[in-house]
Amino acid sequence: MHRVDAERLLTAIRAGQGRIASAMFTVDSHPGLGFLRSGGIRGRTQAAWASIGPDIDALWTAFNALNQQIDEVSAAPARRRSEAEAATLRATADLAASLEPRTAAVVGQLDTVNAAWTACGAAIVPVTDALAALTTLATGLGEAASVATLNQRGAAIRDALLSDPLTAAPLGALTDAAGADIGALTDAVAAASAGLTAQASVRDGFPARVTALESAIDGVRAEEARARAAFQRATEKINDTQLPPAPAAAEVLRARVIDLDKVRQRKQWHRLTDDVQALEASIARAQTRAAELRDAADGLLTRRDELRGRLEAYRAKAARHKVDEDEELATLHTAAHTLLYTAPCDLPDATRAVYAYQTAVTARTSAAPSQPTGSEDAR
């Protein structure tokens, strides 16, 4: 081989050596390799390491051989190379050429492992942090046992993802199954956290919560007083109101507030939270119930007044049609009027009486011409 050709080939070999050295450094410092070497892997990830590990060892052996060969051929004097020396140069060049795609392939495999591992870590870290915070909160409330199962689930999922990321995230993204597991755990942790946070809120803000409860009960008491007043008016003016007993929940609710402090003193935060929330719901229902009963009582008087208005409207209609002096109509009107203006008023009878008068007026006025009065017939 001519000296110039030999030097040109040697230069190319050295350039390849530099690229291979850089690639080998990338392999050796690759985070994917560090993960694989950390141990505790299984499944597809373990199978991948069983292939990648020997490949890397073989690359180092070949790279060391390449360096040795380059050193040897570089030591020869700058002269025309013998056939044997030329063959060695060509073999060295072939070795360098074969190592470059092999190192690139290993780097690609390590990239795949690292992408899967990174995806799994990114997915598990938030729920792991949430579990840690939940455990701290539960311990402070004396409820550590309540989150033991969630911690066991979290540990199992974490182990499954981080010991075999190539199964959980083969393409650098979680599989549907792995994502569903993490999603379900995240939801469960969030629900438990909400419950324990509520307990902590009741524990830490108990005096203010009691003040709010007492204020709400005062509102119930006021609404029940209005309801009782409406019941009294209705009872005086309406016969057989069929109303239930007047509401009187405020005092019972007040006694339940006193019971809350006993639970607080025993530091039964879970029960205290349930009792507070149940009492808040009871207060809201009592407030609504009192308002509904007040409306029901007032509605009886409203119904009576509506019947009075209807009776007078149809009497006016009878007058416009000059049938108001009809003896039967007069008798029907008197009966309805007496029922409506007698206390207590019998609403069912009064309703029937007004309807009878209305029907009779309608029957008589349908054929009789009306006198112009400037207003519409009552309907």
C-alpha positions, 0 to 999 in steps of 0.5 A: 500500500502506498504511503499516502493511501496508508496515511489517508486510511489511518486518518479515517480510522482515527476519526472513527475511533473518536466517534466510537469513543464518544458513543462509548462514553454516551453508553457508559454515562447513560441514565438508562444504563444506570437504571438497569444496573441498579437492580430490582428489575424484572419482566420485559425490562430484565429481558432487555438487560439480559441482551443489552448487558452482554452487548455493552461488554462486547463493545468494550472488548471490541473498542479496546481491541480497536485502540490496540490495533490503531496503536500498532499500525500508527507505530509503523514508520511512514513508508510504503506498507507491506501487504501484511501491514496493509491487511492489518490497516484494512481489518482495523478500518473494518472493525471501526466501521462495524463498531459505530452502528453497534454502539448506536444500536445500544444507545437506542436501546438505552434511550428506550429504557430511559424513556419508559423509566422516565414516564413511569417515574413521572406518573408515580411521583405525584401520587406517591407525594400525595400518599406521603402527605395523606399519611402525615395528615392521617397520623396527626389525626390518629387515623394512620391505619385508615390509609394503610391499604392505600399505601400498600396499593401505592407500593405495589403500583410503584414496584410494578412500574419501576421494576418493569418500565418496558411493560408499563410504558413500552413506547415512553407512555403509560399503557392504558392498564398502568394509567388506569391503576394510577388513576384509580389510586389517585382518585382514592387518595384524593377522596381519603385526603378530602375526608381527612382534611375535613376532619382536620378542619373540624378539629382546628376550627371547632369553636368557629364551627360551633358558632356557625351552627348556633347562628344557623339554629337561631335562624331555625328558631326564628323561622319556626316562630314565624311558622307557629304564628302562621299556624295560629292565624290559620287555626283561628280562621280556618276549620280543620287545617290538617296541618301537622304539629307546629315545627319545634326542632330548634331546641333538639338541634341545640342539644346536639351542639352540646353533644359535639363537645363531648366527642371533641374532648375524646378526640374522635375526629372522624365521628366529630366530622360526621356529627358536625356534617349531619347536624349541618344537614339537619339544620338545613332541613329544619329551616326548609321544613319550617319555611314550607309549613309557614307557607302551607299555613299562610296558603290556607288563608290565601286560598280563602281570600282567593275564594272570596275574590272569586265569589265577588267577581261572579256576583259582579258578573251576575249583576252585569247580566241582570241575574243577581236577583235570581232567588236560587243565585241569591241563596247560593251566594249567601251560602258561599258568603257565610262559609267564607266569612265565618271563622273558622272557615270550612275551606272544603265546604266553601270551595264547593259553595263557590263552585256551585255559585260560579256554575249557576251564574255561568249557566244563567249568563250564557244566554242572557245579554250583558249590560255594558259596564266597561269591563270584561266578564269574570272568568 
